[in-house]
């Protein structure tokens, strides 16, 4: 399972996010999706940590905290929902 990080600054890099989460445990992976059309960061990320305890500690500590001028929204990531195809 991974952690969803919302309301990110568009200037936040993978390294910035990893540094913040590393205070709560071992960060296995940071994924910052880009917009397909513009290439810009979409304002959210997913962070995968070594253990669920580390994820829980990071969620509790970082949800609502100001980071790069914005209050983060941090919670357990939900499985991606299937979307219908375009017609």
PDB file of N, CA, C and O in Angstrom:
ATOM      1  N   UNK A   1       0.845  -1.184   0.000  1.00  0.00           N
ATOM      2  CA  UNK A   1       0.000   0.000   0.000  1.00  0.00           C
ATOM      3  C   UNK A   1       0.883   1.238   0.000  1.00  0.00           C
ATOM      4  O   UNK A   1       2.043   1.186   0.409  1.00  0.00           O
ATOM      5  N   UNK A   2       0.336   2.327  -0.453  1.00  0.00           N
ATOM      6  CA  UNK A   2       1.113   3.555  -0.468  1.00  0.00           C
ATOM      7  C   UNK A   2       0.297   4.705   0.116  1.00  0.00           C
ATOM      8  O   UNK A   2      -0.878   4.559   0.450  1.00  0.00           O
ATOM      9  N   UNK A   3       0.957   5.839   0.224  1.00  0.00           N
ATOM     10  CA  UNK A   3       0.370   7.031   0.816  1.00  0.00           C
ATOM     11  C   UNK A   3       0.082   8.040  -0.296  1.00  0.00           C
ATOM     12  O   UNK A   3       0.922   8.274  -1.165  1.00  0.00           O
ATOM     13  N   UNK A   4      -1.105   8.631  -0.260  1.00  0.00           N
ATOM     14  CA  UNK A   4      -1.477   9.693  -1.191  1.00  0.00           C
ATOM     15  C   UNK A   4      -1.103  11.025  -0.559  1.00  0.00           C
ATOM     16  O   UNK A   4      -1.406  11.265   0.610  1.00  0.00           O
ATOM     17  N   UNK A   5      -0.449  11.887  -1.319  1.00  0.00           N
ATOM     18  CA  UNK A   5      -0.077  13.217  -0.852  1.00  0.00           C
ATOM     19  C   UNK A   5      -0.705  14.220  -1.803  1.00  0.00           C
ATOM     20  O   UNK A   5      -0.291  14.328  -2.957  1.00  0.00           O
ATOM     21  N   UNK A   6      -1.700  14.951  -1.326  1.00  0.00           N
ATOM     22  CA  UNK A   6      -2.399  15.908  -2.160  1.00  0.00           C
ATOM     23  C   UNK A   6      -2.090  17.341  -1.775  1.00  0.00           C
ATOM     24  O   UNK A   6      -1.484  17.604  -0.736  1.00  0.00           O
ATOM     25  N   UNK A   7      -2.518  18.271  -2.630  1.00  0.00           N
ATOM     26  CA  UNK A   7      -2.331  19.704  -2.457  1.00  0.00           C
ATOM     27  C   UNK A   7      -0.846  20.067  -2.452  1.00  0.00           C
ATOM     28  O   UNK A   7      -0.424  20.967  -1.726  1.00  0.00           O
ATOM     29  N   UNK A   8      -0.068  19.368  -3.257  1.00  0.00           N
ATOM     30  CA  UNK A   8       1.362  19.644  -3.366  1.00  0.00           C
ATOM     31  C   UNK A   8       1.616  20.889  -4.193  1.00  0.00           C
ATOM     32  O   UNK A   8       0.865  21.206  -5.115  1.00  0.00           O
ATOM     33  N   UNK A   9       2.675  21.580  -3.853  1.00  0.00           N
ATOM     34  CA  UNK A   9       3.146  22.683  -4.681  1.00  0.00           C
ATOM     35  C   UNK A   9       3.568  22.118  -6.028  1.00  0.00           C
ATOM     36  O   UNK A   9       4.107  21.014  -6.106  1.00  0.00           O
ATOM     37  N   UNK A  10       3.323  22.874  -7.081  1.00  0.00           N
ATOM     38  CA  UNK A  10       3.736  22.426  -8.413  1.00  0.00           C
ATOM     39  C   UNK A  10       5.255  22.459  -8.560  1.00  0.00           C
ATOM     40  O   UNK A  10       5.795  21.920  -9.526  1.00  0.00           O
ATOM     41  N   UNK A  11       5.944  23.086  -7.610  1.00  0.00           N
ATOM     42  CA  UNK A  11       7.405  23.149  -7.637  1.00  0.00           C
ATOM     43  C   UNK A  11       8.051  21.986  -6.879  1.00  0.00           C
ATOM     44  O   UNK A  11       9.271  21.833  -6.924  1.00  0.00           O
ATOM     45  N   UNK A  12       7.259  21.168  -6.188  1.00  0.00           N
ATOM     46  CA  UNK A  12       7.802  20.062  -5.387  1.00  0.00           C
ATOM     47  C   UNK A  12       8.391  18.990  -6.307  1.00  0.00           C
ATOM     48  O   UNK A  12       7.787  18.609  -7.310  1.00  0.00           O
ATOM     49  N   UNK A  13       9.574  18.517  -5.946  1.00  0.00           N
ATOM     50  CA  UNK A  13      10.235  17.454  -6.715  1.00  0.00           C
ATOM     51  C   UNK A  13      10.147  16.138  -5.940  1.00  0.00           C
ATOM     52  O   UNK A  13       9.789  16.121  -4.762  1.00  0.00           O
ATOM     53  N   UNK A  14      10.476  15.053  -6.609  1.00  0.00           N
ATOM     54  CA  UNK A  14      10.537  13.743  -5.951  1.00  0.00           C
ATOM     55  C   UNK A  14      11.454  13.814  -4.728  1.00  0.00           C
ATOM     56  O   UNK A  14      11.135  13.285  -3.663  1.00  0.00           O
ATOM     57  N   UNK A  15      12.591  14.476  -4.903  1.00  0.00           N
ATOM     58  CA  UNK A  15      13.578  14.577  -3.825  1.00  0.00           C
ATOM     59  C   UNK A  15      13.026  15.366  -2.632  1.00  0.00           C
ATOM     60  O   UNK A  15      13.244  14.981  -1.483  1.00  0.00           O
ATOM     61  N   UNK A  16      12.315  16.466  -2.899  1.00  0.00           N
ATOM     62  CA  UNK A  16      11.708  17.250  -1.813  1.00  0.00           C
ATOM     63  C   UNK A  16      10.765  16.385  -0.992  1.00  0.00           C
ATOM     64  O   UNK A  16      10.807  16.397   0.238  1.00  0.00           O
ATOM     65  N   UNK A  17       9.923  15.643  -1.676  1.00  0.00           N
ATOM     66  CA  UNK A  17       8.924  14.797  -1.012  1.00  0.00           C
ATOM     67  C   UNK A  17       9.611  13.672  -0.246  1.00  0.00           C
ATOM     68  O   UNK A  17       9.249  13.377   0.893  1.00  0.00           O
ATOM     69  N   UNK A  18      10.597  13.047  -0.872  1.00  0.00           N
ATOM     70  CA  UNK A  18      11.321  11.966  -0.207  1.00  0.00           C
ATOM     71  C   UNK A  18      11.981  12.465   1.079  1.00  0.00           C
ATOM     72  O   UNK A  18      11.957  11.768   2.094  1.00  0.00           O
ATOM     73  N   UNK A  19      12.565  13.652   1.049  1.00  0.00           N
ATOM     74  CA  UNK A  19      13.227  14.203   2.236  1.00  0.00           C
ATOM     75  C   UNK A  19      12.246  14.410   3.385  1.00  0.00           C
ATOM     76  O   UNK A  19      12.591  14.158   4.540  1.00  0.00           O
ATOM     77  N   UNK A  20      11.042  14.860   3.093  1.00  0.00           N
ATOM     78  CA  UNK A  20      10.033  15.077   4.138  1.00  0.00           C
ATOM     79  C   UNK A  20       9.601  13.739   4.744  1.00  0.00           C
ATOM     80  O   UNK A  20       9.521  13.611   5.966  1.00  0.00           O
ATOM     81  N   UNK A  21       9.324  12.751   3.905  1.00  0.00           N
ATOM     82  CA  UNK A  21       8.837  11.458   4.387  1.00  0.00           C
ATOM     83  C   UNK A  21       9.933  10.626   5.045  1.00  0.00           C
ATOM     84  O   UNK A  21       9.637   9.773   5.881  1.00  0.00           O
ATOM     85  N   UNK A  22      11.181  10.856   4.684  1.00  0.00           N
ATOM     86  CA  UNK A  22      12.293  10.086   5.242  1.00  0.00           C
ATOM     87  C   UNK A  22      12.424  10.289   6.751  1.00  0.00           C
ATOM     88  O   UNK A  22      13.029   9.461   7.432  1.00  0.00           O
ATOM     89  N   UNK A  23      11.872  11.367   7.276  1.00  0.00           N
ATOM     90  CA  UNK A  23      11.902  11.600   8.724  1.00  0.00           C
ATOM     91  C   UNK A  23      11.073  10.557   9.476  1.00  0.00           C
ATOM     92  O   UNK A  23      11.227  10.401  10.687  1.00  0.00           O
ATOM     93  N   UNK A  24      10.195   9.842   8.765  1.00  0.00           N
ATOM     94  CA  UNK A  24       9.280   8.893   9.408  1.00  0.00           C
ATOM     95  C   UNK A  24       9.582   7.444   9.043  1.00  0.00           C
ATOM     96  O   UNK A  24       8.854   6.543   9.460  1.00  0.00           O
ATOM     97  N   UNK A  25      10.646   7.203   8.270  1.00  0.00           N
ATOM     98  CA  UNK A  25      11.017   5.845   7.919  1.00  0.00           C
ATOM     99  C   UNK A  25      11.698   5.778   6.560  1.00  0.00           C
ATOM    100  O   UNK A  25      12.085   6.795   5.983  1.00  0.00           O
ATOM    101  N   UNK A  26      11.830   4.566   6.072  1.00  0.00           N
ATOM    102  CA  UNK A  26      12.501   4.320   4.798  1.00  0.00           C
ATOM    103  C   UNK A  26      11.521   4.505   3.645  1.00  0.00           C
ATOM    104  O   UNK A  26      10.484   3.844   3.583  1.00  0.00           O
ATOM    105  N   UNK A  27      11.861   5.403   2.743  1.00  0.00           N
ATOM    106  CA  UNK A  27      11.029   5.655   1.565  1.00  0.00           C
ATOM    107  C   UNK A  27      11.497   4.729   0.451  1.00  0.00           C
ATOM    108  O   UNK A  27      12.649   4.786   0.021  1.00  0.00           O
ATOM    109  N   UNK A  28      10.585   3.872  -0.011  1.00  0.00           N
ATOM    110  CA  UNK A  28      10.918   2.936  -1.085  1.00  0.00           C
ATOM    111  C   UNK A  28      10.766   3.580  -2.459  1.00  0.00           C
ATOM    112  O   UNK A  28      11.558   3.324  -3.366  1.00  0.00           O
ATOM    113  N   UNK A  29       9.727   4.430  -2.607  1.00  0.00           N
ATOM    114  CA  UNK A  29       9.458   5.017  -3.919  1.00  0.00           C
ATOM    115  C   UNK A  29       8.595   6.256  -3.781  1.00  0.00           C
ATOM    116  O   UNK A  29       7.710   6.319  -2.928  1.00  0.00           O
ATOM    117  N   UNK A  30       8.858   7.239  -4.625  1.00  0.00           N
ATOM    118  CA  UNK A  30       8.023   8.438  -4.736  1.00  0.00           C
ATOM    119  C   UNK A  30       7.596   8.547  -6.188  1.00  0.00           C
ATOM    120  O   UNK A  30       8.426   8.468  -7.094  1.00  0.00           O
ATOM    121  N   UNK A  31       6.307   8.728  -6.411  1.00  0.00           N
ATOM    122  CA  UNK A  31       5.786   8.857  -7.773  1.00  0.00           C
ATOM    123  C   UNK A  31       4.983  10.158  -7.853  1.00  0.00           C
ATOM    124  O   UNK A  31       3.983  10.323  -7.154  1.00  0.00           O
ATOM    125  N   UNK A  32       5.429  11.074  -8.707  1.00  0.00           N
ATOM    126  CA  UNK A  32       4.753  12.350  -8.907  1.00  0.00           C
ATOM    127  C   UNK A  32       4.228  12.371 -10.341  1.00  0.00           C
ATOM    128  O   UNK A  32       4.995  12.607 -11.274  1.00  0.00           O
ATOM    129  N   UNK A  33       2.928  12.125 -10.526  1.00  0.00           N
ATOM    130  CA  UNK A  33       2.379  12.091 -11.885  1.00  0.00           C
ATOM    131  C   UNK A  33       2.420  13.450 -12.582  1.00  0.00           C
ATOM    132  O   UNK A  33       2.221  14.493 -11.959  1.00  0.00           O
ATOM    133  N   UNK A  34       2.681  13.413 -13.880  1.00  0.00           N
ATOM    134  CA  UNK A  34       2.667  14.614 -14.711  1.00  0.00           C
ATOM    135  C   UNK A  34       1.439  14.589 -15.611  1.00  0.00           C
ATOM    136  O   UNK A  34       0.943  13.523 -15.975  1.00  0.00           O
ATOM    137  N   UNK A  35       0.959  15.770 -15.963  1.00  0.00           N
ATOM    138  CA  UNK A  35      -0.139  15.904 -16.905  1.00  0.00           C
ATOM    139  C   UNK A  35       0.353  15.449 -18.277  1.00  0.00           C
ATOM    140  O   UNK A  35       1.428  15.861 -18.713  1.00  0.00           O
ATOM    141  N   UNK A  36      -0.407  14.621 -18.950  1.00  0.00           N
ATOM    142  CA  UNK A  36       0.009  14.081 -20.251  1.00  0.00           C
ATOM    143  C   UNK A  36       0.158  15.160 -21.313  1.00  0.00           C
ATOM    144  O   UNK A  36       1.047  15.086 -22.161  1.00  0.00           O
ATOM    145  N   UNK A  37      -0.712  16.160 -21.265  1.00  0.00           N
ATOM    146  CA  UNK A  37      -0.698  17.179 -22.310  1.00  0.00           C
ATOM    147  C   UNK A  37       0.330  18.275 -22.066  1.00  0.00           C
ATOM    148  O   UNK A  37       1.007  18.705 -22.999  1.00  0.00           O
ATOM    149  N   UNK A  38       0.452  18.730 -20.824  1.00  0.00           N
ATOM    150  CA  UNK A  38       1.341  19.860 -20.536  1.00  0.00           C
ATOM    151  C   UNK A  38       2.690  19.442 -19.975  1.00  0.00           C
ATOM    152  O   UNK A  38       3.658  20.199 -20.059  1.00  0.00           O
ATOM    153  N   UNK A  39       2.764  18.237 -19.400  1.00  0.00           N
ATOM    154  CA  UNK A  39       4.004  17.787 -18.782  1.00  0.00           C
ATOM    155  C   UNK A  39       4.212  18.338 -17.378  1.00  0.00           C
ATOM    156  O   UNK A  39       5.188  17.987 -16.715  1.00  0.00           O
ATOM    157  N   UNK A  40       3.301  19.201 -16.915  1.00  0.00           N
ATOM    158  CA  UNK A  40       3.413  19.780 -15.573  1.00  0.00           C
ATOM    159  C   UNK A  40       3.022  18.767 -14.508  1.00  0.00           C
ATOM    160  O   UNK A  40       2.232  17.854 -14.746  1.00  0.00           O
ATOM    161  N   UNK A  41       3.596  18.956 -13.337  1.00  0.00           N
ATOM    162  CA  UNK A  41       3.222  18.152 -12.176  1.00  0.00           C
ATOM    163  C   UNK A  41       1.749  18.405 -11.887  1.00  0.00           C
ATOM    164  O   UNK A  41       1.272  19.530 -12.041  1.00  0.00           O
ATOM    165  N   UNK A  42       1.022  17.370 -11.469  1.00  0.00           N
ATOM    166  CA  UNK A  42      -0.424  17.483 -11.288  1.00  0.00           C
ATOM    167  C   UNK A  42      -0.844  17.890  -9.878  1.00  0.00           C
ATOM    168  O   UNK A  42      -2.039  18.025  -9.615  1.00  0.00           O
ATOM    169  N   UNK A  43       0.102  18.087  -8.970  1.00  0.00           N
ATOM    170  CA  UNK A  43      -0.243  18.580  -7.640  1.00  0.00           C
ATOM    171  C   UNK A  43      -0.497  17.494  -6.608  1.00  0.00           C
ATOM    172  O   UNK A  43      -1.004  17.773  -5.521  1.00  0.00           O
ATOM    173  N   UNK A  44      -0.147  16.253  -6.941  1.00  0.00           N
ATOM    174  CA  UNK A  44      -0.263  15.178  -5.961  1.00  0.00           C
ATOM    175  C   UNK A  44       0.829  14.155  -6.226  1.00  0.00           C
ATOM    176  O   UNK A  44       1.476  14.170  -7.273  1.00  0.00           O
ATOM    177  N   UNK A  45       1.025  13.259  -5.250  1.00  0.00           N
ATOM    178  CA  UNK A  45       2.063  12.237  -5.383  1.00  0.00           C
ATOM    179  C   UNK A  45       1.655  11.003  -4.592  1.00  0.00           C
ATOM    180  O   UNK A  45       0.719  11.032  -3.794  1.00  0.00           O
ATOM    181  N   UNK A  46       2.379   9.924  -4.835  1.00  0.00           N
ATOM    182  CA  UNK A  46       2.226   8.698  -4.064  1.00  0.00           C
ATOM    183  C   UNK A  46       3.588   8.352  -3.480  1.00  0.00           C
ATOM    184  O   UNK A  46       4.605   8.400  -4.171  1.00  0.00           O
ATOM    185  N   UNK A  47       3.593   8.005  -2.202  1.00  0.00           N
ATOM    186  CA  UNK A  47       4.836   7.644  -1.517  1.00  0.00           C
ATOM    187  C   UNK A  47       4.665   6.247  -0.956  1.00  0.00           C
ATOM    188  O   UNK A  47       3.685   5.953  -0.271  1.00  0.00           O
ATOM    189  N   UNK A  48       5.627   5.391  -1.254  1.00  0.00           N
ATOM    190  CA  UNK A  48       5.617   4.027  -0.730  1.00  0.00           C
ATOM    191  C   UNK A  48       6.741   3.923   0.293  1.00  0.00           C
ATOM    192  O   UNK A  48       7.892   4.252   0.008  1.00  0.00           O
ATOM    193  N   UNK A  49       6.386   3.458   1.490  1.00  0.00           N
ATOM    194  CA  UNK A  49       7.372   3.335   2.560  1.00  0.00           C
ATOM    195  C   UNK A  49       7.597   1.868   2.898  1.00  0.00           C
ATOM    196  O   UNK A  49       6.848   0.995   2.461  1.00  0.00           O
ATOM    197  N   UNK A  50       8.625   1.615   3.673  1.00  0.00           N
ATOM    198  CA  UNK A  50       9.049   0.250   3.990  1.00  0.00           C
ATOM    199  C   UNK A  50       7.972  -0.539   4.736  1.00  0.00           C
ATOM    200  O   UNK A  50       7.717  -1.697   4.405  1.00  0.00           O
ATOM    201  N   UNK A  51       7.333   0.078   5.746  1.00  0.00           N
ATOM    202  CA  UNK A  51       6.333  -0.639   6.548  1.00  0.00           C
ATOM    203  C   UNK A  51       5.059   0.181   6.687  1.00  0.00           C
ATOM    204  O   UNK A  51       5.056   1.394   6.478  1.00  0.00           O
ATOM    205  N   UNK A  52       3.982  -0.501   7.042  1.00  0.00           N
ATOM    206  CA  UNK A  52       2.713   0.195   7.277  1.00  0.00           C
ATOM    207  C   UNK A  52       2.788   1.098   8.502  1.00  0.00           C
ATOM    208  O   UNK A  52       2.127   2.136   8.546  1.00  0.00           O
ATOM    209  N   UNK A  53       3.588   0.713   9.501  1.00  0.00           N
ATOM    210  CA  UNK A  53       3.763   1.566  10.684  1.00  0.00           C
ATOM    211  C   UNK A  53       4.410   2.895  10.303  1.00  0.00           C
ATOM    212  O   UNK A  53       4.025   3.947  10.813  1.00  0.00           O
ATOM    213  N   UNK A  54       5.395   2.845   9.405  1.00  0.00           N
ATOM    214  CA  UNK A  54       6.039   4.079   8.937  1.00  0.00           C
ATOM    215  C   UNK A  54       5.052   4.934   8.153  1.00  0.00           C
ATOM    216  O   UNK A  54       5.029   6.156   8.297  1.00  0.00           O
ATOM    217  N   UNK A  55       4.243   4.291   7.329  1.00  0.00           N
ATOM    218  CA  UNK A  55       3.227   5.027   6.578  1.00  0.00           C
ATOM    219  C   UNK A  55       2.254   5.704   7.532  1.00  0.00           C
ATOM    220  O   UNK A  55       1.920   6.876   7.355  1.00  0.00           O
ATOM    221  N   UNK A  56       1.798   4.972   8.542  1.00  0.00           N
ATOM    222  CA  UNK A  56       0.842   5.526   9.507  1.00  0.00           C
ATOM    223  C   UNK A  56       1.456   6.711  10.256  1.00  0.00           C
ATOM    224  O   UNK A  56       0.782   7.715  10.485  1.00  0.00           O
ATOM    225  N   UNK A  57       2.721   6.600  10.635  1.00  0.00           N
ATOM    226  CA  UNK A  57       3.391   7.698  11.343  1.00  0.00           C
ATOM    227  C   UNK A  57       3.495   8.931  10.451  1.00  0.00           C
ATOM    228  O   UNK A  57       3.281  10.051  10.915  1.00  0.00           O
ATOM    229  N   UNK A  58       3.821   8.735   9.182  1.00  0.00           N
ATOM    230  CA  UNK A  58       3.934   9.851   8.246  1.00  0.00           C
ATOM    231  C   UNK A  58       2.575  10.513   8.015  1.00  0.00           C
ATOM    232  O   UNK A  58       2.479  11.739   7.976  1.00  0.00           O
ATOM    233  N   UNK A  59       1.528   9.703   7.862  1.00  0.00           N
ATOM    234  CA  UNK A  59       0.179  10.248   7.658  1.00  0.00           C
ATOM    235  C   UNK A  59      -0.225  11.105   8.850  1.00  0.00           C
ATOM    236  O   UNK A  59      -0.692  12.231   8.682  1.00  0.00           O
ATOM    237  N   UNK A  60      -0.046  10.575  10.041  1.00  0.00           N
ATOM    238  CA  UNK A  60      -0.450  11.301  11.239  1.00  0.00           C
ATOM    239  C   UNK A  60       0.341  12.602  11.399  1.00  0.00           C
ATOM    240  O   UNK A  60      -0.221  13.630  11.777  1.00  0.00           O
ATOM    241  N   UNK A  61       1.631  12.557  11.113  1.00  0.00           N
ATOM    242  CA  UNK A  61       2.484  13.724  11.314  1.00  0.00           C
ATOM    243  C   UNK A  61       2.329  14.784  10.227  1.00  0.00           C
ATOM    244  O   UNK A  61       2.457  15.974  10.512  1.00  0.00           O
ATOM    245  N   UNK A  62       2.056  14.377   8.992  1.00  0.00           N
ATOM    246  CA  UNK A  62       2.116  15.314   7.869  1.00  0.00           C
ATOM    247  C   UNK A  62       0.767  15.809   7.357  1.00  0.00           C
ATOM    248  O   UNK A  62       0.730  16.813   6.645  1.00  0.00           O
ATOM    249  N   UNK A  63      -0.332  15.153   7.686  1.00  0.00           N
ATOM    250  CA  UNK A  63      -1.638  15.589   7.196  1.00  0.00           C
ATOM    251  C   UNK A  63      -1.946  16.978   7.748  1.00  0.00           C
ATOM    252  O   UNK A  63      -2.004  17.171   8.963  1.00  0.00           O
ATOM    253  N   UNK A  64      -2.142  17.935   6.857  1.00  0.00           N
ATOM    254  CA  UNK A  64      -2.467  19.303   7.249  1.00  0.00           C
ATOM    255  C   UNK A  64      -1.268  20.205   7.471  1.00  0.00           C
ATOM    256  O   UNK A  64      -1.433  21.400   7.715  1.00  0.00           O
ATOM    257  N   UNK A  65      -0.060  19.655   7.392  1.00  0.00           N
ATOM    258  CA  UNK A  65       1.164  20.434   7.613  1.00  0.00           C
ATOM    259  C   UNK A  65       1.466  21.284   6.380  1.00  0.00           C
ATOM    260  O   UNK A  65       1.250  20.851   5.248  1.00  0.00           O
ATOM    261  N   UNK A  66       1.967  22.497   6.613  1.00  0.00           N
ATOM    262  CA  UNK A  66       2.342  23.357   5.501  1.00  0.00           C
ATOM    263  C   UNK A  66       3.675  22.906   4.917  1.00  0.00           C
ATOM    264  O   UNK A  66       4.645  22.702   5.646  1.00  0.00           O
ATOM    265  N   UNK A  67       3.714  22.754   3.596  1.00  0.00           N
ATOM    266  CA  UNK A  67       4.914  22.364   2.872  1.00  0.00           C
ATOM    267  C   UNK A  67       4.972  23.167   1.591  1.00  0.00           C
ATOM    268  O   UNK A  67       4.074  23.071   0.754  1.00  0.00           O
ATOM    269  N   UNK A  68       6.006  23.949   1.430  1.00  0.00           N
ATOM    270  CA  UNK A  68       6.195  24.793   0.250  1.00  0.00           C
ATOM    271  C   UNK A  68       4.980  25.701   0.012  1.00  0.00           C
ATOM    272  O   UNK A  68       4.557  25.913  -1.124  1.00  0.00           O
ATOM    273  N   UNK A  69       4.436  26.226   1.107  1.00  0.00           N
ATOM    274  CA  UNK A  69       3.348  27.193   1.005  1.00  0.00           C
ATOM    275  C   UNK A  69       1.953  26.612   0.878  1.00  0.00           C
ATOM    276  O   UNK A  69       0.995  27.362   0.694  1.00  0.00           O
ATOM    277  N   UNK A  70       1.813  25.303   0.969  1.00  0.00           N
ATOM    278  CA  UNK A  70       0.487  24.675   0.850  1.00  0.00           C
ATOM    279  C   UNK A  70       0.300  23.655   1.964  1.00  0.00           C
ATOM    280  O   UNK A  70       1.260  23.013   2.390  1.00  0.00           O
ATOM    281  N   UNK A  71      -0.936  23.506   2.436  1.00  0.00           N
ATOM    282  CA  UNK A  71      -1.249  22.514   3.472  1.00  0.00           C
ATOM    283  C   UNK A  71      -1.476  21.162   2.813  1.00  0.00           C
ATOM    284  O   UNK A  71      -2.380  21.001   1.993  1.00  0.00           O
ATOM    285  N   UNK A  72      -0.653  20.204   3.178  1.00  0.00           N
ATOM    286  CA  UNK A  72      -0.725  18.873   2.579  1.00  0.00           C
ATOM    287  C   UNK A  72      -1.960  18.111   3.013  1.00  0.00           C
ATOM    288  O   UNK A  72      -2.441  18.278   4.134  1.00  0.00           O
ATOM    289  N   UNK A  73      -2.466  17.285   2.137  1.00  0.00           N
ATOM    290  CA  UNK A  73      -3.517  16.318   2.434  1.00  0.00           C
ATOM    291  C   UNK A  73      -2.860  14.955   2.288  1.00  0.00           C
ATOM    292  O   UNK A  73      -2.517  14.544   1.179  1.00  0.00           O
ATOM    293  N   UNK A  74      -2.683  14.251   3.406  1.00  0.00           N
ATOM    294  CA  UNK A  74      -1.947  12.988   3.392  1.00  0.00           C
ATOM    295  C   UNK A  74      -2.832  11.888   3.968  1.00  0.00           C
ATOM    296  O   UNK A  74      -3.310  11.998   5.096  1.00  0.00           O
ATOM    297  N   UNK A  75      -3.049  10.825   3.191  1.00  0.00           N
ATOM    298  CA  UNK A  75      -3.824   9.679   3.673  1.00  0.00           C
ATOM    299  C   UNK A  75      -3.444   8.420   2.904  1.00  0.00           C
ATOM    300  O   UNK A  75      -2.651   8.465   1.963  1.00  0.00           O
ATOM    301  N   UNK A  76      -4.024   7.296   3.322  1.00  0.00           N
ATOM    302  CA  UNK A  76      -3.785   6.025   2.619  1.00  0.00           C
ATOM    303  C   UNK A  76      -4.294   6.157   1.192  1.00  0.00           C
ATOM    304  O   UNK A  76      -5.385   6.673   0.951  1.00  0.00           O
ATOM    305  N   UNK A  77      -3.490   5.684   0.256  1.00  0.00           N
ATOM    306  CA  UNK A  77      -3.919   5.699  -1.143  1.00  0.00           C
ATOM    307  C   UNK A  77      -4.991   4.642  -1.342  1.00  0.00           C
ATOM    308  O   UNK A  77      -4.909   3.544  -0.791  1.00  0.00           O
ATOM    309  N   UNK A  78      -5.988   4.985  -2.130  1.00  0.00           N
ATOM    310  CA  UNK A  78      -7.033   4.019  -2.475  1.00  0.00           C
ATOM    311  C   UNK A  78      -6.695   3.387  -3.818  1.00  0.00           C
ATOM    312  O   UNK A  78      -6.029   4.009  -4.646  1.00  0.00           O
ATOM    313  N   UNK A  79      -7.143   2.169  -4.037  1.00  0.00           N
ATOM    314  CA  UNK A  79      -6.896   1.531  -5.343  1.00  0.00           C
ATOM    315  C   UNK A  79      -7.507   2.356  -6.469  1.00  0.00           C
ATOM    316  O   UNK A  79      -8.569   2.958  -6.310  1.00  0.00           O
ATOM    317  N   UNK A  80      -6.833   2.373  -7.586  1.00  0.00           N
ATOM    318  CA  UNK A  80      -7.296   3.130  -8.739  1.00  0.00           C
ATOM    319  C   UNK A  80      -8.608   2.547  -9.237  1.00  0.00           C
ATOM    320  O   UNK A  80      -8.744   1.332  -9.375  1.00  0.00           O
ATOM    321  N   UNK A  81      -9.572   3.418  -9.506  1.00  0.00           N
ATOM    322  CA  UNK A  81     -10.865   2.969 -10.013  1.00  0.00           C
ATOM    323  C   UNK A  81     -10.802   2.863 -11.525  1.00  0.00           C
ATOM    324  O   UNK A  81     -10.196   3.698 -12.197  1.00  0.00           O
ATOM    325  N   UNK A  82     -11.423   1.845 -12.040  1.00  0.00           N
ATOM    326  CA  UNK A  82     -11.485   1.678 -13.495  1.00  0.00           C
ATOM    327  C   UNK A  82     -12.426   2.719 -14.065  1.00  0.00           C
ATOM    328  O   UNK A  82     -13.514   2.960 -13.541  1.00  0.00           O
ATOM    329  N   UNK A  83     -11.983   3.328 -15.150  1.00  0.00           N
ATOM    330  CA  UNK A  83     -12.817   4.312 -15.834  1.00  0.00           C
ATOM    331  C   UNK A  83     -13.359   3.698 -17.115  1.00  0.00           C
ATOM    332  O   UNK A  83     -12.746   2.814 -17.712  1.00  0.00           O
ATOM    333  N   UNK A  84     -14.503   4.181 -17.514  1.00  0.00           N
ATOM    334  CA  UNK A  84     -15.048   3.737 -18.789  1.00  0.00           C
ATOM    335  C   UNK A  84     -14.264   4.353 -19.937  1.00  0.00           C
ATOM    336  O   UNK A  84     -13.715   5.446 -19.792  1.00  0.00           O
ATOM    337  N   UNK A  85     -14.205   3.681 -21.060  1.00  0.00           N
ATOM    338  CA  UNK A  85     -13.489   4.206 -22.212  1.00  0.00           C
ATOM    339  C   UNK A  85     -14.231   5.350 -22.869  1.00  0.00           C
ATOM    340  O   UNK A  85     -15.431   5.522 -22.659  1.00  0.00           O
ATOM    341  N   UNK A  86     -13.527   6.125 -23.655  1.00  0.00           N
ATOM    342  CA  UNK A  86     -14.163   7.238 -24.369  1.00  0.00           C
ATOM    343  C   UNK A  86     -14.944   6.701 -25.561  1.00  0.00           C
ATOM    344  O   UNK A  86     -14.582   5.690 -26.163  1.00  0.00           O
ATOM    345  N   UNK A  87     -16.004   7.390 -25.878  1.00  0.00           N
ATOM    346  CA  UNK A  87     -16.837   6.954 -27.002  1.00  0.00           C
ATOM    347  C   UNK A  87     -16.830   7.973 -28.102  1.00  0.00           C
ATOM    348  O   UNK A  87     -17.477   7.775 -29.131  1.00  0.00           O
TER     349      UNK A  87
END
